[in-house]
């Protein structure tokens, strides 16, 4: 190995929810910690992962992320309850997430496609693939094919956009199921920024956030003309 060549850095593009949703997610995380203690992702800041890979050139990824944000309409997030990724292929636990309304899911998938077109070509393919080597037996053929194609297993129709509370150990899941699932989140929120995160010892560390370049179109109410 060339000692002068920089190591690939694992980074991801994330959508940051507005304070209303962020505070709600932190409250669920606090309650979960009180119930069952530390869990995978429980200490991660509220976000919605759009695309993750390993990169050699941080500056190029920053530039691509900024340009993506500048051409993106401010995304909305209608949270309509819980979704559970049972026996999550990446963690082995049950991953509890805030479910997003179908209309917003379609918009987010379009955003992810644009992110992959701009950012996936910048990835270090070898380092990105190596992240999933130990988990390949638990992933589907479609997911492993997506890793080979663009570096991320969950894309397009097979990506379920979400905001994660935590991935819970199977032993602790009955407590979470009993105490939290009966209190589902219901909130209309917006994404306030597109943020590039670096994973440091598995923990997301914000690198830089970018405002969206396009406002959502105003809703026009048309009133009937009185006869």
Backbone bond lengths (Angstrom), bond angles and torsions (degrees), N, CA, C in turn:
res aa  C-N    CA-C-N  psi(-1)  N-CA   C-N-CA  omega(-1)  CA-C   N-CA-C  phi
1 X - - - 1.475 - - 1.524 110.37 -
2 X 1.310 116.45 139.19 1.463 122.05 178.38 1.522 109.31 -72.67
3 X 1.356 116.92 116.03 1.466 120.71 -176.99 1.513 112.04 -65.38
4 X 1.357 116.92 -22.31 1.458 119.81 -178.35 1.525 112.97 -86.68
5 X 1.345 117.47 -9.16 1.453 120.37 -178.29 1.528 110.06 -82.54
6 X 1.331 119.49 127.59 1.460 121.15 -178.59 1.522 111.43 -66.09
7 X 1.324 115.36 149.07 1.454 120.21 176.65 1.530 108.98 -74.81
8 X 1.329 115.46 145.10 1.463 120.02 176.46 1.521 109.85 -65.78
9 X 1.319 115.60 140.54 1.452 122.31 -179.06 1.523 109.74 -108.79
10 X 1.318 116.66 129.40 1.463 119.73 176.99 1.519 108.92 -79.87
11 X 1.336 115.37 124.88 1.450 121.78 -177.59 1.520 108.44 -137.98
12 X 1.323 115.63 157.79 1.460 118.09 174.45 1.516 111.44 -143.39
13 X 1.320 113.29 153.31 1.464 121.54 175.28 1.516 107.58 -91.53
14 X 1.323 117.09 125.57 1.455 121.11 -178.28 1.515 112.46 -129.56
15 X 1.318 115.63 148.55 1.456 122.04 171.93 1.521 107.99 -96.07
16 X 1.322 116.43 127.79 1.460 121.06 179.85 1.521 110.09 -96.02
17 X 1.337 118.15 123.02 1.465 119.98 179.61 1.516 111.73 -71.77
18 X 1.325 114.86 158.79 1.460 119.50 177.52 1.527 109.85 -68.75
19 X 1.354 117.77 169.14 1.469 120.14 -175.69 1.525 114.16 -57.60
20 X 1.332 118.08 -31.90 1.462 120.34 -179.69 1.525 111.14 -59.67
21 X 1.319 116.94 -50.43 1.458 120.55 179.94 1.523 111.46 -74.56
22 X 1.326 117.09 -40.09 1.462 119.52 179.81 1.523 111.56 -58.48
23 X 1.333 116.80 -44.27 1.461 119.84 179.71 1.528 111.48 -64.75
24 X 1.337 116.44 -36.88 1.463 120.14 178.65 1.530 110.45 -65.26
25 X 1.326 116.48 -43.34 1.464 120.15 179.67 1.527 110.69 -64.58
26 X 1.334 116.90 -42.66 1.465 119.36 177.87 1.528 111.04 -61.19
27 X 1.325 117.37 -35.18 1.464 119.99 179.58 1.526 110.54 -67.44
28 X 1.326 117.54 -42.13 1.471 119.67 176.18 1.528 110.67 -63.74
29 X 1.313 117.20 -39.12 1.454 120.37 178.17 1.534 110.47 -63.31
30 X 1.332 116.50 -41.53 1.469 119.95 178.91 1.521 110.72 -61.78
31 X 1.331 115.90 -45.16 1.470 119.43 -179.80 1.523 111.28 -63.52
32 X 1.326 116.00 -40.46 1.466 119.77 179.79 1.523 111.19 -63.52
33 X 1.334 116.64 -41.94 1.462 119.45 179.61 1.524 110.92 -63.14
34 X 1.315 116.96 -39.88 1.461 119.82 177.92 1.526 111.41 -64.07
35 X 1.324 116.36 -32.43 1.464 120.83 -177.72 1.528 113.16 -78.06
36 X 1.354 116.40 -44.64 1.471 118.49 -169.85 1.530 114.14 -134.29
37 X 1.325 117.97 4.64 1.450 119.66 177.53 1.520 112.82 79.00
38 X 1.339 117.40 -169.11 1.473 121.91 -175.77 1.532 112.08 -59.86
39 X 1.341 114.82 141.34 1.461 122.23 178.31 1.526 108.32 -142.96
40 X 1.317 116.51 163.41 1.461 121.39 178.03 1.529 110.44 -60.07
41 X 1.315 117.22 130.85 1.463 126.42 178.81 1.535 113.57 74.60
42 X 1.315 119.12 -4.36 1.466 119.45 -173.37 1.525 112.15 -64.76
43 X 1.336 116.91 -29.99 1.469 119.68 -179.78 1.525 112.72 -95.56
44 X 1.341 117.23 7.57 1.464 119.25 178.96 1.526 110.44 -80.36
45 X 1.332 118.11 142.20 1.467 120.53 178.93 1.524 110.68 -65.36
46 X 1.327 117.79 148.58 1.469 120.77 179.22 1.532 111.48 -58.78
47 X 1.321 115.42 128.19 1.462 120.67 178.62 1.517 108.47 -165.04
48 X 1.323 115.13 169.03 1.457 122.65 175.56 1.526 107.54 -123.28
49 X 1.325 116.77 111.03 1.456 121.06 -177.62 1.528 110.19 -73.36
50 X 1.330 115.73 127.50 1.461 121.94 179.11 1.527 111.16 -99.66
51 X 1.333 116.65 -43.59 1.461 120.50 -178.09 1.518 108.47 -159.33
52 X 1.342 116.08 138.81 1.466 121.67 -178.44 1.517 109.29 -134.98
53 X 1.334 116.43 138.93 1.463 121.43 177.18 1.530 108.31 -164.64
54 X 1.332 115.47 176.91 1.468 121.71 175.26 1.528 108.46 -103.36
55 X 1.330 115.32 138.51 1.464 120.41 -173.74 1.527 111.00 -132.26
56 X 1.332 115.06 150.06 1.460 121.02 175.10 1.528 112.37 -94.83
57 X 1.337 116.17 -28.65 1.472 120.96 -172.56 1.534 109.54 -116.95
58 X 1.330 116.30 94.46 1.469 121.06 -179.01 1.522 111.48 -61.43
59 X 1.320 117.55 -37.91 1.461 120.93 -176.00 1.523 110.44 -64.70
60 X 1.315 116.95 -41.34 1.456 120.36 179.63 1.526 110.92 -64.58
61 X 1.333 116.93 -38.07 1.462 120.32 179.28 1.529 110.20 -68.78
62 X 1.320 116.69 -40.63 1.466 120.85 176.34 1.520 110.88 -58.83
63 X 1.312 116.39 -45.85 1.458 120.94 -178.62 1.527 110.74 -63.64
64 X 1.325 116.86 -43.44 1.465 120.34 179.73 1.519 111.47 -65.87
65 X 1.326 116.99 -37.44 1.463 120.94 178.65 1.528 110.81 -66.48
66 X 1.324 116.73 -41.83 1.463 120.60 178.05 1.522 111.31 -61.41
67 X 1.326 116.49 -43.03 1.468 120.13 -179.35 1.532 110.89 -68.47
68 X 1.323 116.16 -34.55 1.469 119.56 176.40 1.527 110.36 -64.00
69 X 1.329 117.39 -45.91 1.468 120.89 179.86 1.526 111.03 -62.20
70 X 1.321 116.85 -39.13 1.462 121.08 -176.05 1.519 112.34 -65.61
71 X 1.330 117.37 -23.02 1.468 121.03 -177.95 1.524 112.38 -109.13
72 X 1.332 116.08 17.34 1.469 120.85 -176.17 1.517 110.92 -113.95
73 X 1.311 115.20 137.35 1.469 121.08 174.73 1.526 109.54 -77.71
74 X 1.303 116.50 138.44 1.462 123.14 179.34 1.531 110.45 -47.59
75 X 1.337 119.19 112.99 1.469 120.54 -175.91 1.533 112.09 -77.60
76 X 1.329 114.98 147.29 1.467 120.53 174.81 1.525 109.24 -106.97
77 X 1.323 115.01 155.79 1.459 121.44 179.46 1.522 108.75 -134.44
78 X 1.318 116.18 102.54 1.459 119.73 171.11 1.521 107.86 -89.90
79 X 1.325 116.26 109.41 1.462 121.64 179.86 1.521 108.25 -87.42
80 X 1.337 115.74 123.78 1.466 120.14 -170.72 1.532 112.84 -121.12
81 X 1.317 117.35 19.92 1.461 119.80 177.32 1.517 111.73 133.11
82 X 1.339 114.82 -157.62 1.458 121.39 -178.29 1.529 111.94 -100.76
83 X 1.322 115.12 154.32 1.460 122.56 164.52 1.526 106.23 -135.61
84 X 1.327 116.67 143.88 1.464 121.18 -179.62 1.529 109.27 -122.01
85 X 1.333 115.99 124.53 1.460 120.90 169.43 1.522 106.81 -90.10
86 X 1.334 115.58 92.04 1.466 120.50 -175.89 1.524 109.81 -70.92
87 X 1.332 115.58 137.04 1.469 121.31 -178.33 1.532 110.03 48.53
88 X 1.302 115.57 54.21 1.466 123.88 -178.08 1.530 110.19 -47.47
89 X 1.335 115.89 127.31 1.456 120.10 -177.73 1.508 114.57 -63.15
90 X 1.340 117.97 -21.51 1.457 120.72 -178.77 1.522 113.41 -95.76
91 X 1.327 117.66 -22.46 1.467 120.05 -176.52 1.517 113.67 -118.75
92 X 1.325 117.33 -24.29 1.458 120.70 -175.13 1.510 113.66 83.03
93 X 1.331 117.14 -10.75 1.461 120.92 178.83 1.516 111.48 -98.40
94 X 1.328 114.95 -174.79 1.469 120.66 173.03 1.524 107.31 -97.30
95 X 1.328 116.21 116.53 1.457 120.95 -174.86 1.522 109.76 -96.54
96 X 1.339 115.03 118.37 1.461 122.20 -177.99 1.520 108.82 -96.08
97 X 1.349 115.80 125.63 1.465 120.45 -176.91 1.521 110.30 -134.81
98 X 1.320 115.29 158.46 1.462 121.93 172.84 1.529 108.44 -80.16
99 X 1.326 115.86 124.16 1.461 121.19 -178.38 1.524 110.49 -82.31
100 X 1.327 115.59 139.92 1.461 122.82 -177.17 1.517 109.69 -107.09
101 X 1.324 116.44 141.33 1.464 122.09 -178.19 1.527 110.81 -59.58
102 X 1.344 115.53 149.14 1.467 121.79 -173.93 1.530 112.66 -56.65
103 X 1.329 117.63 -40.92 1.470 119.97 -177.86 1.526 110.87 -61.63
104 X 1.318 116.75 -40.84 1.462 120.00 178.87 1.522 111.13 -72.58
105 X 1.328 117.62 -33.22 1.465 121.07 176.84 1.528 110.22 -58.76
106 X 1.318 117.05 -43.20 1.468 120.12 179.88 1.529 110.92 -61.51
107 X 1.321 116.99 -42.37 1.468 120.60 179.02 1.527 111.36 -65.50
108 X 1.323 116.40 -39.41 1.462 120.62 -179.22 1.520 111.32 -68.76
109 X 1.319 117.05 -35.64 1.471 119.32 177.17 1.529 111.03 -65.33
110 X 1.326 116.46 -36.31 1.463 119.51 176.16 1.527 110.26 -64.98
111 X 1.339 116.44 -39.67 1.463 120.56 176.96 1.525 110.43 -63.73
112 X 1.338 117.39 -42.83 1.461 119.92 -179.89 1.529 111.21 -61.21
113 X 1.337 116.51 -40.49 1.459 120.37 178.94 1.526 110.60 -59.12
114 X 1.317 117.10 -43.42 1.459 121.08 178.48 1.526 110.70 -65.72
115 X 1.338 116.79 -38.02 1.467 120.49 178.56 1.529 110.59 -64.23
116 X 1.330 116.49 -43.02 1.464 119.99 -179.74 1.521 110.80 -65.47
117 X 1.329 117.20 -40.89 1.467 120.16 179.32 1.524 111.45 -60.22
118 X 1.338 116.90 -37.75 1.465 121.02 -175.71 1.525 112.55 -85.74
119 X 1.340 116.88 -36.78 1.457 119.90 -165.13 1.530 113.50 -108.14
120 X 1.337 118.31 -32.82 1.462 119.93 -178.70 1.527 113.46 -57.23
121 X 1.356 119.24 -37.29 1.472 118.08 179.25 1.535 113.60 -63.25
122 X 1.331 118.06 -15.53 1.460 121.84 -178.87 1.531 112.61 -85.76
123 X 1.315 117.42 -7.95 1.458 120.70 -171.74 1.535 112.05 -73.60
124 X 1.325 115.56 155.90 1.451 123.20 167.75 1.528 105.92 -85.48
125 X 1.332 117.40 105.66 1.462 120.74 -171.43 1.524 112.54 -62.75
126 X 1.315 117.13 -40.64 1.459 120.64 -178.28 1.527 111.52 -65.27
127 X 1.334 116.46 -49.28 1.463 120.39 -179.04 1.517 111.83 -66.54
128 X 1.337 116.53 -35.76 1.456 120.30 178.94 1.527 110.48 -66.04
129 X 1.308 117.63 -47.21 1.453 120.88 178.92 1.517 112.91 -62.50
130 X 1.341 116.41 -35.19 1.461 120.39 -178.15 1.528 112.30 -63.89
131 X 1.327 117.09 -25.29 1.473 119.89 179.17 1.521 111.49 -59.86
132 X 1.324 116.86 -30.55 1.462 120.88 -173.28 1.521 113.34 -103.94
133 X 1.338 117.35 3.52 1.461 120.31 -172.76 1.529 112.55 -56.30
134 X 1.323 117.54 -42.66 1.466 120.23 -176.65 1.519 112.95 -76.48
135 X 1.337 116.70 -13.77 1.466 120.76 -176.34 1.522 113.46 -106.65
136 X 1.314 117.58 -0.54 1.465 119.92 -176.80 1.530 113.17 -56.19
137 X 1.360 119.59 -38.16 1.464 118.32 179.38 1.530 113.93 -63.20
138 X 1.326 117.79 -20.79 1.467 120.66 -177.62 1.526 112.02 -96.54
139 X 1.328 117.64 -4.53 1.461 121.46 -179.55 1.525 110.46 -99.21
140 X 1.316 115.50 154.39 1.465 120.31 179.95 1.530 110.52 -77.29
141 X 1.330 116.10 167.97 1.459 120.47 177.28 1.535 110.69 -62.28
142 X 1.326 116.20 -37.36 1.465 120.09 179.05 1.529 110.40 -64.62
143 X 1.324 116.48 -40.86 1.468 120.38 -179.66 1.523 111.81 -68.63
144 X 1.333 117.29 -41.64 1.467 119.01 178.96 1.526 110.81 -68.23
145 X 1.332 116.88 -34.62 1.466 119.84 176.26 1.529 110.45 -64.89
146 X 1.339 116.91 -38.07 1.471 120.81 178.43 1.525 111.11 -64.61
147 X 1.322 117.18 -36.48 1.465 120.45 177.24 1.520 109.92 -61.97
148 X 1.334 116.13 -44.61 1.469 119.38 179.23 1.530 111.24 -65.72
149 X 1.332 116.35 -37.12 1.461 120.70 -174.62 1.519 112.90 -76.56
150 X 1.332 116.93 -44.37 1.474 118.90 -173.98 1.521 114.30 -137.12
151 X 1.341 118.09 -1.36 1.461 119.85 174.46 1.511 116.02 93.82
152 X 1.336 118.14 1.11 1.464 121.36 -176.10 1.527 107.72 -139.39
153 X 1.343 118.46 131.83 1.470 119.31 -173.42 1.515 115.24 -75.17
154 X 1.318 117.29 -22.50 1.459 119.93 -171.52 1.530 109.55 -113.01
155 X 1.318 115.80 99.08 1.463 120.21 -175.54 1.528 109.81 -137.84
156 X 1.342 114.52 158.11 1.461 120.61 175.53 1.517 113.25 56.20
157 X 1.330 116.36 -134.77 1.459 121.75 -178.31 1.520 112.53 -66.47
158 X 1.334 116.97 -14.45 1.460 120.95 -179.60 1.528 111.89 -97.72
159 X 1.330 115.74 8.46 1.467 120.86 174.70 1.511 108.42 -104.91
160 X 1.309 116.14 125.50 1.464 122.64 177.23 1.527 107.39 -108.26
161 X 1.341 118.60 94.14 1.468 120.20 -178.60 1.533 110.87 -56.84
162 X 1.327 116.29 140.68 1.461 119.19 -175.56 1.524 109.92 -163.66
163 X 1.306 114.97 164.08 1.460 122.73 171.52 1.524 106.76 -116.08
164 X 1.327 116.11 121.22 1.463 121.44 -169.53 1.529 112.35 -87.04
165 X 1.332 114.42 138.92 1.473 120.45 167.13 1.523 108.78 -86.61
166 X 1.334 116.88 -59.18 1.471 121.81 177.34 1.513 108.60 -173.77
167 X 1.337 114.75 166.16 1.465 121.10 169.45 1.525 107.00 -106.20
168 X 1.322 115.87 117.12 1.461 121.18 -169.59 1.521 112.01 -98.77
169 X 1.317 115.12 140.13 1.459 120.28 174.38 1.528 110.12 -58.56
170 X 1.325 115.63 144.84 1.457 119.72 -178.44 1.527 111.66 -56.37
171 X 1.326 116.74 -36.33 1.461 120.92 -179.51 1.523 111.84 -63.38
172 X 1.344 117.13 -33.78 1.463 121.73 -176.91 1.524 113.34 -90.17
173 X 1.335 117.01 -11.85 1.451 119.96 -172.58 1.533 114.36 -60.04
174 X 1.333 120.66 -41.89 1.471 119.07 -179.51 1.526 113.56 -54.77
175 X 1.333 117.45 -34.87 1.463 120.15 178.86 1.527 110.38 -68.53
176 X 1.323 116.83 -43.97 1.469 120.68 178.51 1.523 109.89 -64.38
177 X 1.313 117.03 -42.64 1.464 120.97 179.84 1.521 111.04 -60.26
178 X 1.297 116.41 -40.03 1.467 120.97 -178.02 1.531 111.80 -75.19
179 X 1.327 117.86 -39.99 1.457 120.92 -170.28 1.533 114.76 -94.79
180 X 1.335 117.86 -33.03 1.466 119.68 -175.01 1.520 113.94 -103.97
181 X 1.324 117.35 -35.56 1.463 118.50 -174.36 1.519 112.70 -65.81
182 X 1.325 116.78 -21.46 1.464 120.13 177.47 1.525 112.57 -77.59
183 X 1.338 116.88 -4.93 1.467 121.76 -178.03 1.530 109.13 -125.91
184 X 1.337 117.93 71.53 1.465 120.38 -174.14 1.524 112.45 -74.42
185 X 1.329 117.34 149.65 1.469 121.13 177.59 1.524 111.34 -76.32
186 X 1.308 116.44 141.36 1.460 123.36 175.65 1.522 106.79 -142.28
187 X 1.330 117.10 106.77 1.457 119.16 -177.20 1.524 109.90 -159.70
188 X 1.327 115.58 145.62 1.467 121.04 171.49 1.516 107.67 -98.74
189 X 1.331 115.92 123.76 1.462 120.40 -176.66 1.515 109.44 -135.96
190 X 1.319 115.03 172.69 1.460 122.22 176.56 1.527 108.07 -125.72
191 X 1.316 116.03 159.73 1.460 121.33 171.52 1.519 107.74 -91.70
192 X 1.305 116.91 123.20 1.456 119.22 -173.18 1.524 113.29 -91.83
193 X 1.331 118.49 -14.94 1.466 119.73 -179.51 1.519 109.99 -162.82
194 X 1.331 114.66 157.25 1.458 122.25 169.60 1.524 105.69 -104.62
195 X 1.326 116.64 120.30 1.459 120.57 -172.06 1.517 110.87 -119.84
196 X 1.320 115.89 136.82 1.453 121.53 170.88 1.524 107.52 -91.87
197 X 1.326 115.78 122.08 1.465 122.47 179.48 1.525 109.85 -109.08
198 X 1.325 115.49 147.04 1.458 122.53 169.94 1.532 107.68 -109.69
199 X 1.329 116.86 136.33 1.456 119.91 175.65 1.525 108.88 -86.73
200 X 1.325 115.89 117.78 1.455 122.68 178.44 1.521 107.93 -115.16
201 X 1.327 116.98 110.49 1.468 121.86 -174.24 1.524 110.97 52.60
202 X 1.328 115.17 39.20 1.455 120.71 177.20 1.514 115.11 81.99
203 X 1.320 118.00 -0.64 1.459 121.07 -177.89 1.532 110.26 -107.66
204 X 1.350 118.44 133.51 1.469 120.61 179.97 1.531 112.02 -68.61
205 X 1.316 115.47 126.99 1.454 121.80 177.00 1.527 108.25 -122.01
206 X 1.337 118.50 117.44 1.473 119.36 -178.53 1.522 111.62 -61.76
207 X 1.331 114.99 135.02 1.457 121.11 175.45 1.521 109.44 -97.00
208 X 1.334 115.79 -52.96 1.467 120.41 177.56 1.520 109.15 -162.95
209 X 1.323 115.40 144.44 1.460 121.68 179.28 1.524 109.71 -111.53
210 X 1.337 114.77 147.51 1.458 120.72 -178.30 1.529 109.65 -128.89
211 X 1.330 115.83 134.32 1.463 120.15 176.06 1.521 109.35 -73.50
212 X 1.312 115.44 153.40 1.457 120.36 177.60 1.524 109.93 -77.37
213 X 1.323 115.05 142.65 1.455 119.81 -173.48 1.505 114.76 -84.75
214 X 1.334 116.62 -13.17 1.462 119.70 -176.56 1.519 110.46 -126.97
215 X 1.332 116.11 131.23 1.465 120.63 175.98 1.519 109.17 -80.36
216 X 1.310 115.64 155.27 1.468 119.56 174.96 1.517 109.14 -70.12
217 X 1.337 118.28 139.89 1.462 119.80 179.12 1.519 111.09 -62.87
218 X 1.316 115.72 142.84 1.465 119.86 179.69 1.533 109.68 -70.04
219 X 1.312 114.67 145.55 1.462 120.37 175.99 1.512 108.83 -80.62
220 X 1.322 116.07 127.36 1.466 121.30 -179.13 1.516 109.56 -103.24
221 X 1.299 116.72 121.91 1.459 121.99 178.18 1.523 109.21 -97.62
222 X 1.299 116.36 121.52 1.469 120.99 -179.70 1.514 108.48 -102.97
223 X 1.336 115.04 120.43 1.467 120.39 -179.43 1.536 110.08 -96.99
224 X 1.292 116.47 136.85 1.471 118.76 178.57 1.513 112.27 -62.30
225 X 1.324 115.92 145.28 1.460 120.40 179.03 1.522 109.07 -81.43
226 X 1.309 113.64 126.56 1.475 118.03 -178.53 1.532 109.34 -66.55
227 X 1.285 115.38 137.89 1.473 119.97 179.13 1.514 110.60 -86.60
